[in-house]
Amino acid sequence: MGRRAALIASLLLVAACNPDTVVHKVGWFATMRHQRNIKPYARPIAPVVGTVPVGNTELPVTRETADHIANPRTRTAESLNRGQWVFQTYCQVCHGERGRGDGPVSLAGMGRGLMPRYGDKIHGTDRWDVVNYVRSLQVLARSPGGGQ
């Protein structure tokens, strides 16, 4: 009976152990735990040049490819209104009301010329709506009396 109780007690102890604290001490388990891999949130790795993304991702825009992209959004009142809302939400604090770089963050010197990434905040057609809105600001600035 004593041997059986010891066996049950040892099985209970093994079952109660956290495998993360025990298993990595065993040699061949440690190689699985400490292998070369990408840890979540550790460091994003840029895609290999020339590869095509799989899924719902967009191709990266570079300075070389930006001039060849056609705007799929027509400059309608709906597009301009949405673009204005997105611009006022994300861009106006640095770029200012008319897009001249005279927003409160820029004037206070807090931006230091570094623009944060907005790829995870501004999606799909919203990007093109902002383009349409900014282009309308440029047209307004070029018109007589519009640059004030």
C-alpha positions in Angstrom: 0.0 0.0 0.0 2.9 2.4 0.7 4.3 2.0 -2.7 1.0 2.6 -4.4 0.5 5.8 -2.3 4.0 7.0 -3.3 3.3 6.3 -6.9 0.0 8.2 -6.8 1.7 11.1 -4.9 4.5 11.3 -7.5 2.0 11.3 -10.3 0.0 14.1 -8.7 3.2 16.1 -8.2 4.1 15.6 -11.9 0.6 16.6 -13.0 0.6 19.7 -10.8 3.9 21.0 -12.3 3.9 23.7 -14.8 5.4 22.2 -18.0 7.0 25.5 -18.9 9.2 25.4 -15.8 10.0 21.7 -16.0 10.2 20.6 -19.6 12.8 23.2 -20.8 15.3 21.7 -18.3 15.2 18.4 -20.2 17.8 18.6 -23.0 15.9 17.6 -26.1 12.8 19.6 -25.0 15.0 22.7 -24.6 16.0 22.7 -28.2 12.4 22.9 -29.2 11.7 25.8 -26.8 14.8 27.8 -27.7 14.9 27.3 -31.4 15.4 30.0 -34.0 12.0 31.5 -34.7 10.2 34.8 -34.8 8.9 35.8 -31.4 5.5 37.7 -31.5 6.1 41.5 -31.4 9.8 41.0 -31.2 10.9 42.5 -34.6 8.9 42.7 -37.8 10.8 41.4 -40.7 10.5 43.1 -44.0 9.2 40.9 -46.9 11.8 39.6 -49.3 12.2 41.8 -52.4 10.2 40.7 -55.3 7.7 38.5 -53.4 4.0 39.0 -53.6 2.0 39.1 -50.4 -0.6 36.4 -49.7 -4.0 37.4 -48.4 -5.6 40.8 -48.0 -2.4 42.8 -47.8 -1.4 45.5 -50.1 1.9 45.8 -52.0 4.3 48.2 -50.3 4.4 51.6 -51.9 7.9 53.0 -52.5 9.0 56.3 -54.0 9.7 54.5 -57.3 6.2 52.9 -57.5 4.1 55.7 -56.1 4.0 57.7 -59.3 2.5 54.8 -61.2 -0.5 54.2 -58.9 -3.9 55.3 -60.2 -6.4 56.7 -57.7 -9.5 54.4 -57.9 -11.6 56.9 -56.0 -13.5 59.6 -57.9 -13.3 63.1 -56.3 -16.9 63.2 -55.2 -18.5 65.1 -52.4 -18.7 61.9 -50.4 -15.0 61.2 -50.9 -14.0 64.7 -50.1 -16.1 64.7 -46.9 -14.7 61.4 -45.8 -11.1 62.5 -46.6 -11.7 65.7 -44.6 -12.8 63.7 -41.6 -9.8 61.4 -41.8 -7.4 64.3 -42.3 -8.9 66.2 -39.3 -8.6 63.1 -37.2 -5.1 62.0 -38.0 -3.2 64.6 -40.0 -4.4 68.1 -38.9 -2.5 68.1 -35.6 0.8 68.2 -37.5 0.0 69.4 -41.0 -2.5 72.1 -40.0 -5.9 73.0 -41.2 -4.8 73.7 -44.8 -2.0 71.2 -44.9 0.9 73.6 -44.6 2.7 71.9 -41.7 1.6 74.6 -39.2 -0.4 72.3 -36.9 -0.1 72.6 -33.1 2.3 69.7 -32.8 4.6 71.1 -35.6 4.5 74.6 -34.2 5.4 73.3 -30.7 8.4 71.4 -32.2 7.2 68.1 -30.8 7.0 66.3 -34.1 10.7 66.8 -34.9 9.9 66.0 -38.6 9.1 62.4 -37.8 5.7 61.2 -39.1 4.3 58.1 -37.4 3.0 55.3 -39.4 -0.7 55.3 -40.0 -1.0 52.1 -42.1 -2.8 50.3 -39.3 -5.2 53.2 -38.8 -6.1 54.4 -42.3 -7.3 51.6 -44.5 -8.4 51.1 -48.1 -10.5 53.8 -49.6 -9.9 56.2 -46.7 -6.3 56.6 -47.9 -7.6 57.7 -51.4 -10.2 59.9 -49.8 -7.4 61.7 -47.9 -5.5 62.0 -51.2 -8.5 63.6 -52.8 -9.0 66.0 -49.9 -5.3 67.1 -49.8 -5.4 67.6 -53.6 -8.5 69.8 -53.1 -6.5 71.8 -50.5 -3.7 72.2 -53.1 -6.1 73.5 -55.7 -7.7 75.9 -53.2 -4.2 77.2 -52.3 -3.4 77.9 -56.0 -6.6 79.7 -56.7 -6.7 83.5 -56.3 -7.4 84.5 -52.7 -7.6 80.8 -51.7 -4.2 80.6 -50.1 -5.2 82.7 -47.1 
